[in-house]
Structure formats: structure tokens, C-alpha cells
Amino acid sequence: MTIRSKKARLLARGRDCTLRLIGYCNYNNETTVACHIGKNRGMGHKCGDNMIVYACSGCHDVLDSRVKRDYSPGELAIEKLRALEESQRIMHDNEVMVIV
């Protein structure tokens, strides 16, 4: 079962980028969207909405490999984990994600 939450995805609108990849982030909250960072499952098969970060268009391009990146896979994984924690805190603070 895949977790889906329209509220979690819509919460990205107008938010600051939580990924903030140096050299790629445009710091433009008008371009921020919810980006799935879980294991790639193929076209049209995304991970659950519990595994999203709020990323600007520049950072999203790096995640989707639309631009060549200077980050090693390990460095990118660390940045994604940091952004996931920050994004989940935003979801929790806005009562979109509840921990019981």
C-alpha cells in the first residue's frame, strides 16, 4: 500500500526549498514542489507521500537527473535525508503528518 496525501503535496506551495543543494538551488519558493525521494520504482510508480521533500525547480532537476550534478551519490543521500527530516517537521507542525 502506498501512502498518498494531497495535503502533504499541496503544503509545498510557497514554501522555501528544504533541499537547498549548493550550486543548484534557486531559492525561489514560487517554484517549490513536493518531490519524492524514495527508491526509484520506474515511470509512474513513485514512493509514498511520506517520502517527499519540498524542493525548488533547480534542486528538483538534480533529483530527477535533468542536470549533471557535482554531488556524489552518498553526498546527495545525506542532503536528501536532511531535507526529508525538515519537510516532515513542516508536515507535522501543520498537522498533515501525525506521530502517535
SEPA-326351 format. One line per 4 residues: number of its first residue (from 1); their letters; for each residue x, y, z of N, C-alpha, C. Coordinates in steps of 0.05 Angstrom, whole numbers, plus 5000, padded with zeros to 4 digits. Layout:
<atoms>
NUM	A	X Y Z X Y Z X Y Z; ...
</atoms>
This chain:
<atoms>
1	MTIR	5017 4976 5000 5000 5000 5000 5018 5025 5000; 5012 5043 4982 5028 5068 4980 5012 5090 4994; 5027 5105 5011 5015 5127 5025 5011 5151 5007; 4987 5162 5005 4982 5185 4989 4969 5207 5006
5	SKKA	4977 5232 5003 4966 5254 5018 4967 5279 5001; 4945 5287 4990 4943 5311 4975 4951 5335 4992; 4943 5335 5017 4951 5357 5035 4981 5360 5038; 4995 5337 5040 5024 5338 5043 5037 5350 5017
9	RLLA	5026 5342 4994 5037 5352 4969 5031 5382 4965; 5006 5390 4972 4998 5418 4969 5013 5436 4989; 5021 5425 5011 5035 5441 5031 5061 5453 5020; 5072 5442 4999 5097 5452 4987 5093 5479 4974
13	RGRD	5069 5486 4966 5065 5512 4952 5074 5536 4970; 5092 5552 4958 5101 5576 4971 5122 5572 4993; 5130 5547 4997 5149 5540 5018 5178 5545 5008; 5196 5549 5026 5224 5550 5020 5233 5522 5013
17	CTLR	5253 5520 4996 5264 5494 4989 5278 5482 5013; 5272 5457 5019 5285 5444 5042 5310 5429 5033; 5314 5425 5007 5337 5411 4997 5362 5429 4996; 5359 5453 4984 5380 5473 4983 5407 5463 4975
21	LIGY	5408 5450 4951 5433 5439 4941 5450 5462 4931; 5474 5464 4943 5492 5486 4936 5499 5485 4906; 5496 5508 4893 5502 5509 4864 5478 5503 4846; 5457 5493 4858 5433 5486 4842 5408 5499 4852
25	CNYN	5406 5504 4878 5382 5516 4889 5378 5544 4879; 5353 5550 4870 5347 5578 4861 5334 5594 4883; 5328 5582 4906 5317 5596 4929 5291 5611 4922; 5277 5601 4902 5252 5614 4893 5229 5597 4902
29	NETT	5215 5606 4924 5193 5590 4935 5169 5588 4916; 5169 5603 4895 5147 5601 4876 5150 5576 4858; 5174 5564 4858 5179 5540 4842 5179 5515 4859; 5174 5517 4885 5176 5494 4903 5153 5475 4899
33	VACH	5160 5449 4897 5140 5428 4895 5148 5405 4913; 5130 5386 4918 5136 5362 4933 5150 5342 4915; 5174 5334 4922 5190 5315 4906 5193 5289 4921; 5187 5267 4908 5190 5241 4920 5220 5233 4919
37	IGKN	5231 5224 4942 5259 5217 4943 5264 5188 4949; 5243 5172 4951 5246 5144 4957 5259 5129 4933; 5264 5104 4936 5276 5088 4916 5260 5090 4890; 5274 5094 4868 5261 5096 4842 5247 5070 4835
41	RGMG	5222 5072 4828 5207 5047 4822 5198 5047 4793; 5208 5065 4777 5201 5066 4749 5181 5088 4743; 5178 5094 4718 5160 5115 4709 5131 5110 4719; 5120 5130 4732 5093 5129 4742 5089 5114 4768
45	HKCG	5111 5104 4779 5109 5089 4804 5127 5102 4825; 5116 5121 4839 5131 5136 4859 5127 5124 4886; 5146 5130 4904 5144 5122 4932 5121 5137 4945; 5116 5131 4970 5094 5144 4984 5099 5174 4990
49	DNMI	5078 5188 4996 5080 5217 5002 5093 5222 5030; 5099 5201 5045 5114 5205 5069 5144 5208 5063; 5151 5204 5038 5179 5206 5029 5183 5229 5009; 5171 5253 5016 5175 5276 4999 5191 5298 5013
53	VYAC	5205 5313 4997 5219 5337 5006 5207 5360 4990; 5209 5384 5001 5200 5407 4987 5224 5419 4972; 5224 5418 4946 5247 5426 4930 5240 5446 4909; 5257 5466 4905 5254 5486 4883 5259 5472 4857
57	SGCH	5254 5486 4835 5258 5474 4809 5287 5466 4803; 5306 5482 4814 5334 5476 4809 5342 5450 4823; 5334 5447 4848 5340 5422 4863 5325 5398 4852; 5300 5403 4843 5284 5382 4831 5297 5371 4806
61	DVLD	5310 5389 4790 5324 5380 4766 5347 5361 4773; 5360 5366 4796 5382 5348 4804 5370 5321 4813; 5349 5321 4828 5336 5296 4838 5327 5279 4814; 5317 5292 4794 5306 5277 4771 5327 5273 4749
65	SRVK	5352 5279 4755 5375 5276 4736 5371 5291 4710; 5359 5314 4711 5356 5330 4687 5380 5348 4682; 5397 5350 4703 5422 5365 4701 5445 5348 4712; 5469 5353 4703 5492 5339 4713 5498 5350 4741
69	RDYS	5503 5332 4760 5507 5341 4788 5536 5336 4796; 5545 5353 4815 5571 5351 4826 5571 5335 4852; 5547 5327 4861 5545 5312 4886 5549 5283 4881; 5564 5269 4898 5567 5240 4896 5540 5228 4906
73	PGEL	5535 5203 4899 5510 5191 4909 5508 5192 4940; 5530 5188 4954 5530 5189 4983 5524 5217 4994; 5536 5237 4981 5531 5265 4990 5502 5273 4985; 5491 5264 4962 5464 5270 4955 5445 5256 4975
77	AIEK	5451 5232 4982 5434 5217 5001 5433 5231 5028; 5456 5242 5037 5456 5257 5063 5439 5282 5061; 5441 5296 5039 5425 5321 5035 5395 5314 5033; 5388 5292 5020 5360 5284 5018 5349 5276 5046
81	LRAL	5365 5263 5062 5356 5255 5089 5352 5280 5106; 5370 5300 5104 5367 5325 5119 5341 5339 5111; 5337 5341 5085 5313 5354 5074 5288 5339 5081; 5289 5312 5082 5266 5296 5090 5258 5302 5119
85	EESQ	5278 5303 5137 5272 5310 5164 5259 5337 5167; 5270 5357 5152 5259 5384 5153 5231 5385 5142; 5226 5371 5119 5200 5371 5107 5179 5357 5125; 5187 5335 5137 5169 5321 5155 5162 5338 5180
89	RIMH	5181 5354 5189 5176 5372 5211 5155 5392 5203; 5157 5403 5179 5137 5422 5168 5109 5408 5167; 5109 5383 5157 5083 5369 5155 5072 5364 5183; 5089 5357 5202 5080 5352 5229 5069 5378 5242
93	DNEV	5084 5400 5239 5076 5426 5250 5050 5436 5239; 5044 5428 5214 5019 5436 5201 4997 5414 5203; 5002 5395 5220 4983 5373 5226 4975 5357 5202; 4994 5355 5183 4989 5338 5160 5001 5310 5165
97	MVIV	5022 5309 5181 5033 5284 5190 5031 5282 5220; 5020 5261 5230 5015 5258 5259 5031 5234 5268; 5047 5238 5289 5062 5216 5301 5049 5209 5327; 5041 5184 5330 5028 5175 5355 5044 5153 5368
</atoms>
